[in-house]
Amino acid sequence: MKELDYTARMTGEPYLYFETKVVAKLMQDKIEKEKMVDMIKKENLFQYKTKKSIDKIFNAVYKRLCVLDEYLLNIVVNYNSQESKIIVLYGLMKTNRLFFEFMNEVFREKINERSYKLNKSDIMAFFDSKREQSEKVAKWHDYTLNKLSQVFTKTLLEAGLINNKVEKRIVIPSIDKGLIDHFIEIGDAAYIKAMMGDMII
């Protein structure tokens, strides 16, 4: 599989939990991709005031959902639970290299070290290290990195992995052992560790 490139796409394509559940239901119902977009627009399934960004958001969400198997897709569709939120976050990490590396190198290490406060300085230090490693990231404006920092924080909040935007205390999710075992079985233990720390496995 080709390695993903770094992208700042999350500034316009954040967590999108509600939209992901909408598209996941259409996928589970075996609706054709082209018909999904028409349904979303005609029935205003995303509940947007305008149709301007629907295509862009749909494509982002669809790409994330395509990495899920039937077991994981079913949880996203049928459960409003921590597990559902974690799977949506997993889909985001699988399709966004920068966010996965942040979770793996910063969030996971915070849990491993039992240092449960996530500071903005932690996120910006991560971006600084990526600027040194990648010519592409080095060219990004400070504004872009500050915006990504905000989106990363909001994503963690919406996924239930930090308590609030101000304190930003890490909350280790409570996940059914069967789901953890499934991630291990499909070879994606690294993603569950990125969200819960190495001690989970």
Buried (B, 14 or more C-beta within 10 A) or exposed (E): EEEEEBBBBBBEBBBBBEBBBBBBBBBBEEBEEEEBBEBBBEEEBBEBEEEEEBEEBBBBBBBBBEBBEEEBBBBBBEEEBBBBBBBBBBBBBBBBBBBBBBBBBBBBBBBEEEEBEBEEEBBBEBBEBBBEEBEEBEEBEEEBBBBBBBBBBBBBBBBBBBBEEEEBEBBBBEBEEEBBEBBEEEEBBBBBBBBBBEEBE
